[in-house]
């Protein structure tokens, strides 16, 4: 494995480098991260590396078990399906509430976020795609007017971050994802709560199919529309 040497801000750059290796397969699920080797490759101290570990643990990319050290997180297909089921319930509710409660200013903010998503997705850089998605979801949940819903969604983000990376790494998925999001935005602008929520559910199920390599269960597969 070869990781590009990093510079300030060191902690974030170290986290970015390790995250990129996990996304591109240089670091495999279940693989142990050897502190001594990473410190040497990245030319950083142990404290800086451990700070990066904590960030990656929150994002769901690594697991730190007592007395065993950090390893790349292993997420089973069944766990992933469960995450997507909860994601669909939360985000479809957020879309419906956004349509019902979002102001014109909220829609303008969401439209700008979608523009940024489109630009990032054409770059081919998964890390860039993931970064702009944060702004999109901030805009979506702000417009929903439900702080409890936003807090519940935040609890899911660490697992979703890695699944999004897996999904967006699939051939053709970034372009398809943007198209799906733009269709939902059109329904939101038209104040069509049911239509927007239905399209968003389809978007999530297709993302799940990409992340799982098509290994969806019968409940997911039966709900995917053409």
C-alpha positions in Angstrom: 0.0 0.0 0.0 1.3 3.5 -0.8 -0.3 6.5 0.8 0.7 10.0 -0.4 2.6 12.0 2.2 0.4 14.6 3.8 0.8 18.1 5.2 -1.2 20.6 7.4 -3.9 20.5 8.6 -2.3 17.2 9.5 -5.1 15.4 11.3 -7.7 16.0 8.6 -5.2 15.1 5.9 -4.2 11.9 7.6 -7.9 11.0 7.9 -8.4 11.8 4.2 -5.5 9.6 3.2 -6.6 6.6 5.2 -10.3 7.1 4.2 -9.2 7.2 0.5 -7.3 3.9 0.9 -10.4 2.2 2.4 -12.6 3.5 -0.3 -10.4 2.4 -3.2 -9.7 -1.0 -1.6 -6.1 -0.5 -0.6 -7.2 -1.2 2.9 -9.6 -4.2 3.1 -12.5 -4.8 5.5 -11.2 -6.4 8.7 -7.6 -5.4 8.0 -5.7 -4.2 11.0 -4.1 -0.7 10.8 -0.5 -0.9 12.0 0.3 2.3 13.8 4.1 2.1 13.3 3.7 1.6 9.6 1.2 4.4 9.0 3.2 6.8 11.1 6.2 6.1 8.9 4.3 6.3 5.6 2.5 9.5 6.5 5.4 11.0 8.4 3.3 11.9 11.4 3.4 11.2 15.1 1.3 8.8 17.0 -0.9 11.4 18.6 -1.9 12.9 15.2 -2.6 9.4 13.8 -4.8 8.6 16.8 -6.7 11.8 16.4 -7.4 10.8 12.8 -8.4 7.3 14.0 -11.1 8.9 16.2 -12.5 10.8 13.3 -12.6 7.7 11.1 -14.2 5.7 13.8 -17.0 8.3 14.1 -17.5 8.1 10.3 -17.7 4.3 10.5 -14.6 3.6 8.4 -12.7 1.9 11.2 -13.5 0.0 14.4 -11.3 0.4 17.5 -11.7 -2.6 19.8 -10.1 -2.6 23.3 -6.7 -4.3 23.4 -6.9 -5.1 19.6 -6.2 -1.7 18.0 -8.0 -0.3 14.9 -9.3 -2.3 12.0 -11.2 -1.4 8.9 -14.8 -1.8 9.7 -16.6 -4.9 8.4 -20.2 -4.2 7.5 -22.3 -7.2 6.5 -24.9 -7.0 3.8 -27.6 -7.7 6.3 -26.4 -4.8 8.5 -26.3 -2.6 5.4 -29.8 -3.4 4.4 -31.0 -2.5 7.9 -29.2 0.8 7.6 -30.9 1.6 4.3 -34.3 0.7 5.6 -33.9 3.2 8.5 -32.4 5.7 6.1 -35.4 5.4 3.8 -37.9 6.0 6.6 -36.1 9.0 8.0 -35.2 10.7 4.7 -38.6 10.2 3.0 -40.2 11.8 6.1 -37.7 14.7 5.8 -38.6 15.2 2.1 -42.3 15.3 2.9 -41.9 17.7 5.7 -39.6 19.9 3.6 -42.3 20.2 0.9 -44.9 21.0 3.5 -42.8 23.4 5.6 -39.9 24.6 3.6 -39.8 28.3 2.7 -38.7 29.7 -0.7 -35.4 30.5 0.9 -35.1 26.8 2.0 -35.8 25.7 -1.6 -33.1 28.1 -2.9 -30.6 26.7 -0.5 -31.5 23.1 -1.5 -31.2 24.0 -5.2 -27.7 25.4 -4.6 -26.8 22.3 -2.7 -28.0 20.1 -5.6 -25.9 22.3 -8.0 -22.9 21.5 -5.9 -23.7 17.8 -5.9 -23.9 17.8 -9.7 -20.5 19.5 -10.0 -18.9 17.1 -7.5 -20.4 14.0 -9.2 -18.9 15.0 -12.6 -15.4 15.2 -11.0 -15.3 11.4 -10.4 -13.8 12.0 -6.9 -15.8 10.1 -4.4 -14.4 12.1 -1.5 -15.7 15.3 -3.1 -19.1 13.7 -3.7 -19.3 12.8 0.0 -18.3 16.2 1.2 -21.0 18.1 -0.8 -23.7 15.6 0.3 -23.2 17.0 3.9 -24.4 20.4 2.7 -27.3 18.8 0.8 -28.5 17.0 4.0 -28.0 20.1 6.1 -30.3 22.0 3.8 -32.9 19.2 3.6 -33.2 18.7 7.4 -33.2 22.5 8.0 -36.1 22.9 5.7 -38.0 20.0 7.3 -38.4 22.0 10.5 -37.9 18.9 12.7 -34.8 18.9 14.9 -35.6 15.5 16.5 -35.7 14.0 13.0 -32.4 15.6 12.2 -30.8 14.3 15.4 -32.0 10.7 14.7 -30.6 11.0 11.2 -27.3 12.1 12.6 -27.0 8.9 14.6 -27.0 7.0 11.3 -24.5 9.1 9.5 -21.4 7.2 10.6 -22.6 4.0 8.9 -24.1 5.7 6.0 -20.9 7.6 5.1 -19.1 4.4 4.2 -22.1 2.9 2.4 -22.4 6.1 0.3 -18.7 5.8 -0.6 -19.3 2.2 -1.7 -22.4 3.1 -3.7 -20.8 6.1 -5.4 -17.8 4.0 -6.3 -20.0 1.8 -8.5 -19.7 2.4 -12.3 -22.4 4.8 -13.5 -23.9 5.4 -10.1 -22.7 9.1 -9.6 -24.5 10.2 -12.9 -27.6 8.2 -12.0 -27.7 9.5 -8.5 -27.6 13.2 -9.7 -30.4 12.5 -12.1 -32.5 11.0 -9.4 -31.8 13.9 -7.0 -32.7 16.4 -9.6 -36.0 14.7 -10.3 -36.8 14.9 -6.6 -35.9 18.6 -6.5 -38.4 19.2 -9.3 -41.1 17.6 -7.3 -40.1 19.6 -4.2 -40.3 22.8 -6.1 -43.7 21.8 -7.4 -44.7 21.2 -3.8 -45.6 17.6 -4.5 -44.9 15.9 -1.2 -46.1 12.4 -2.1 -44.3 12.4 -5.5 -41.0 13.7 -4.0 -41.0 11.2 -1.2 -41.8 8.3 -3.6 -38.9 9.3 -5.9 -36.6 9.7 -2.9 -37.5 6.2 -1.7 -36.6 4.9 -5.2 -33.3 6.8 -5.0 -32.4 5.2 -1.7 -33.2 1.7 -2.9 -31.1 2.1 -6.0 -28.3 3.4 -3.9 -28.7 0.3 -1.7 -28.5 -1.9 -4.7 -25.3 -0.3 -5.9 -23.7 -0.5 -2.5 -24.6 -4.2 -2.1 -23.8 -5.1 -5.6 -27.4 -6.0 -6.4 -27.7 -8.3 -3.4 -30.9 -6.8 -2.1 -33.4 -8.8 -0.2 -36.9 -9.4 -1.5 -38.5 -6.5 0.3 -36.1 -4.1 -1.3 -36.1 -5.6 -4.7 -39.9 -5.7 -4.8 -40.1 -2.0 -4.1 -37.7 -0.8 -6.8 -39.7 0.8 -9.7 -38.5 1.4 -13.2 
